[in-house]
Amino acid sequence: MRTLAFVVGGIGAGALAAFLAFGGSPTQAQQAKAVADSTTASFLSDSGALAGPRQPIFFRHDIHAGQFKIQCQYCHYSVAVSPEPGIPSMQTCMGCHLVIGGSDSASKTEIKKVRQAWTEKKPVEWVRVHYLARHAHFPHQRHIKALGPNACITCHGEVQRMPQVYRVNNVNNMGFCITCHVQRKVSRDCSVCHY
């Protein structure tokens, strides 16, 4: 019974916090901070003119990571514990998109594709944007640990401002890596990346 009281109390407190954060009337300081800190993604009807490869589903990083401020590690959850950042699973997408259906016709169309892939149990065949030569190793978890949660920007650029992800830096160029290691005064021994 005591556990039930704690659970109900926690849910009530969470609901109150959500109401105050999203439904209550914010003060002028909160409104000013929200405007200064916010990134509002622009409406796009065609991804053909954007930099980067077209994907089977037009996933808007500028909406997810920019406007809604979802951390990279929420979707790329294995990046802090694995050499590879991992492609988010459909289950991760559906955690939100079981409920969120989109606010305009373009987003509704793309979310419908996500839901269809989930229902049909078909994996989405994303087009890879970043890659390294097979003889080089880039353990993502070490870099996240050393550079912190915003480490992604170092190599991938400001993804939170990109409607469609594209290569900002030539991460497949050894010079890019060496420059970063020199700036941060870390090892440049060949065996660090080539093993």
HELIX and SHEET records of a PDB file:
HELIX    1   1 ARG A    2  ALA A   18  1                                  17    
HELIX    2   2 PHE A   19  GLY A   23  3                                   5    
HELIX    3   3 GLN A   28  ASP A   37  1                                  10    
HELIX    4   4 HIS A   61  HIS A   61  1                                   1    
HELIX    5   5 ASP A   62  GLN A   67  3                                   6    
HELIX    6   6 CYS A   72  CYS A   75  1                                   4    
HELIX    7   7 MET A   90  HIS A   97  1                                   8    
HELIX    8   8 SER A  105  GLU A  120  1                                  16    
HELIX    9   9 HIS A  140  LEU A  147  1                                   8    
HELIX   10  10 CYS A  152  HIS A  156  1                                   5    
HELIX   11  11 VAL A  159  ARG A  161  5                                   3    
HELIX   12  12 MET A  174  GLN A  183  1                                  10    
HELIX   13  13 CYS A  190  VAL A  192  5                                   3    
END                                                                             
